[in-house]
Amino acid sequence: MHLNQRMAAEKLGITEAAVSQYFKNKRGSDMKFSKELKNEIRKAAKEIATSKKEYVVIQQICALCYMFRSRMLLCKFHKIDDKKPKGCKVCEEVCK
């Protein structure tokens, strides 16, 4: 199922402008994912797009967040942009 910008924004609870920025690669374009992660993101997106259950959005985003934290990916993305807060240990502490 393909969602237009309005539908995607409604499902995710964000603005159409934010969705537009992702589609136009103005946000998130410098993030590179492994093939495995891309597959997980696609699966979550498909589940969100096709499900009529409201909780699925939260369920899928939480699952992706857990995967990112447990693999220390947020730390890697912070390092790419050199925006890691000094002394940040969020991933380490949350995923003990």
Secondary structure, DSSP 8 states (H G I E B T S, - for coil): ----HHHHHHHHTS-HHHHHHHHTTSSSTT----HHHHHHHHHHHHHHHH---THHHHHHHHHHHHHHHHTTHHHHHHHHHT---TT--HHHHHT-
